[in-house]
């Protein structure tokens, strides 16, 4: 059974990241330097148009155990100001710090975690 995953996205950075990688699909040419051939092949099977939507979480607090429980087919909902404003279905999951840095320009404090 699919789970419902609530993704808070209220702060300024999260809103900006939502626009960058959810409202606007990410071209595989941006992903390629960070993915193995196997990962890229799998994504091409899911997204033959070679563009996909990406969301990530920082490793602090309870995020890591929650992230570990996410499975393909789970439904993610994005929330802000106490309301759900978007949803998506999880199709693929990976841990890739380099890709995250490239997509979202995470700060030095996050790198230390």
N, C-alpha and C positions, 0 to 999 in steps of 0.2 A: 504494500500500500504506500502510495506517495505521501510525503510529509509536506507540511506548509512551513516555509522558512521566511521569517520576517527579517528584512534587511533595512534597518534604519538608515536613512540617507538625508538627514535634515541639515547637517552643518554645511558650510560653504564649500569645503573640499569635496564632500560626497556628492553634492548637487552638481558640481563641475565635472566630477568623474562620471556621473550618470550620463550627462550630455555627451562626454567624450567617447564612452564605450558601450552605452546601451541605446541611447537615442540615435547615435551614429555608429553603424557597424564598423568593425575593425578589419582592415584588409590583411590578408595572410602575409603579404610582403613585410608587414610590420612584425608579425609573429615569428616568421621563419628563422631569424638569427637566434632565437631563444628556445626553439623546440627541437626535439629529436626527430629524425625521419619518421619514426613510428607514430609519434604524437601528431605530427603534421599530416601524415596519411590518414589517421583516424579522423581528424578534423575535416579533411577533404571529403571523407565518406559522409559525414554529417552535414557539411556545408559545401556542396559542390560548386557554389558560386564564389567560393574562397573569400568569404566575408562572414564574420560572426560577431556576436554580442558578448561582452565580457564583463564580469563583476568580480571583485576581490574583497578580501577582508584582511585587516591587519592582525598580526598574531597575538595581540595582547588580551588580557582578561580571559573571558570565557569563549573567545572566538575560536581558538584552536579545537577544543573538544566539540564545539557546535559544528565547525567546518568538517571535522572527521566523520560526523554522522550524515552529512549530505550525500545523497545518492542520485544517480541519473533518474530522471522522471519526477523528482521532487519539484514542487512549485515554490518559487521565490516571489515574495511580494515586497514592494518597496514602499516605505512609509515616511511620512513627513508631516509634522504638525498634527499628529494624532490621526492621520488618515492614510489609507492605502491609495496610491496613485498609479501604480503599474504592477504588472506581474509577468513572470516568465517561467519557463520550464528548464530545469537543469539538464543539459545534454552531454556535458563533459566536465571533468574536474581535474585540476593539476595544481601542484605547488611549484611556483617558479618565481623566485625573488627577482631575478634579472628582468623578466617580462613585466612584473609588477612595477619595478622602478621605471622602466621605459614607458609604460602606459600611464602611470599616475604620479610620477616624480615624487615618490615618498620621501619623507624628511629623514635627517640624520638620526633622530631619536628612534624612529621605527627600525632603522637598520640595525640598531644595537640589540633589539629584542631577539 
